[in-house]
Amino acid sequence: TQTGNQRFIYISNTMTWDGAQAYCRMYYTDLASDRNASENSAIEGLLSGWTWFGLSRDGWKWADKTLFSTISWMTGKPDNALWHENCGYINNFQASDAQCSDIMPFFCYR
């Protein structure tokens, strides 16, 4: 299922982070980022539960290599609790780290 607005599209099919990124790059442009108030406003109302975004543990950067700075981390995160939590998701407008092999719905840029 797909819902969205002019900038973002929410894909409810669940995939791994790498699968989600490949899907976004094949059918749209890339996994979405939430880099500023404008993007935050654009996804408001579309977010539902744990959702992959283009956030990864490369110094915690978005897929476009900009630094992650606009959303707060969940308490105690990132913690790399399972030693392989290299991908980022958002839930209730807070970020956390997870294993990239976890499956979640995701946002793509249109």
N, C-alpha and C positions, 0 to 999 in steps of 0.2 A: 504494500500500500504506500502511496506517495501523497504527501500533503506539503504545502509550502506557500511561499510568497515569491516576490520578484527576485529575491537574492538567494534564498536557501530552499532546499527541498529535503524533507524528512522522509527517510526510507525506513519503513517499519520491519522489513525483512531483516533478520539478524545475521550478522557475519562477524568474522574476526576483524581486527583492526586492519590487517593487510588486505583482506578480502574487500572490506568497505572502501579502502583507498583505491584499490584496483577498479572497483565498480564505479566509484565517483569519477575516476580519470577516464574510464571508458565511455560513460554515458553523459557526464556533465563536465566538470573541470577538476575538482579535487575535494578531499574531505574539507569540511568547513572549519573556519577559525572564528573565534569570538574575540576580536582584537580591540574593540572600542565600543563606546556607548551606542553608536549607530547600529553596529552588528548585534549587540546585546538586545537592543530594542526590536530588531528584525526577527530574532528567534523567539522572543517572548511569546508565550501562548502556543508555540509549536513544540516546545520541550515536553517530554513525557518520560520520566524515569531515567535510568542509566542510558546514556547516549554517547557513542563514539564521536569525537571531534578530531580534527587534524593536529593532535597534540602528542608529542613523543619526547622521550627522555634523551634528547640530544641537547643537553643544557636546558631542557624543557622549553622547546620551541614549537611554534605552529608549523604546519606542513610547508608554508611559504618561507620558513626560516626566521620569521620575526619572533622576538622574545615573548614568552608568555608572561603577561603582567596585569591583565584586566579583570580576571576572575579570581576570587579567593579560593584557596585550597580547603578541603574539608579538614576538620580538626585532626592533627596528627599525620596528615598526608603532605607530600608523597612519602611513603615509608618503604617501598620496595620489599614488602613483607614476605613475598614468596620468591625473592631474589631474581625474578624475571618480570617485574612489573614495569615495562618500558613504554607503555602506551597510556594515553590519558583519555578519560571520559568525563562527562559533566552530568550531574544529578542535582536538581534544585538549585541551579546556577552556582554550584561549587564544583571544583575539579578534584579528581582523584586519579591515582595510578592503578593500573590493572595489567594482568598478563595479556599480551597482544593476541593470544589464542582464545581468550574469552569471546563470547558472541553477544552482540548488542545491536540494536537499531542504530542508525547514524544519520548525520546531516551532510549533504553535499552542497557546494556552491553551484548555482545554476550556470 
